Amino acid sequence: MNPELEKLITLAAADGIITDKQREIILRKAEALGVDPDEVEIYLENILSQTIVTEKEVAHAMTLRRG
């Protein structure tokens, strides 16, 4: 993955959500850089799924702390 594109995706996904507008911008940037949009979609889904897992792990840890 192109480092510039990775940085853009990381910034967009920082809150765990990628809006339609952010996705559109990312895909336009990918096209301009010659990156396959299908690869970008897979990468985006991977990043978002990692965020969801992390949030679930935090919620589980909080539950354990409360005992």
N, C-alpha and C positions, 0 to 999 in steps of 0.2 A: 504494500500500500504506500502511496506517495506520502511523505512526511507532512507536507502542507495540508493535504486532505485529512490525514490522521489528526492533526492539531485542530482543524475545523470541526471534525466529528467529536473530538473530546470536549471541546468547548460547548458544542450544541447539546451533548448528552450529560453535561455536568449535573443537571437537576434530575436526571433519570427519565427525562421526557424529550423526545424529538418531535417538534411540531411539524405540521405539513409544510409550512413555510421554510423551516430549517432543512427539512428533507429535500425540498425543491432546490434550495441554495447549494446543498451538498452535492446533489446529483448534477447540477449545472457545472459546478466546479470540477467534478470528476470528469465530465464530458470534455471540458476545456483542457484537462490534463491528460486526456487519452486513457482514462481508467474505465474499465467495463462497469456500467451501472449495476449489473447483476451482482458483481463482486462487492460493490459498495453496499447494496441492500443486505447482503449476507453479513458483512462486517457490522453494519448498523444493528441488525437483529442480535448479533453476538454481544455487542457492547451493551445494548439495552437489557438483554437477559442476564448479564453479569451484574448489572445494577440492581435488578429485581432480586437476584439471589442474595446479594449483599444486604439489601433492605430486610429480607426475610431473616437472615442471620442475626442482624441487629435486633429485630423484634423478638426473636427467640432468646437471645442473650438477656434482653431486658426482662422478659418473663421469668427467666431463671433467677435473675437478681432479686426480683420481688418475692420469689420463693413461694 
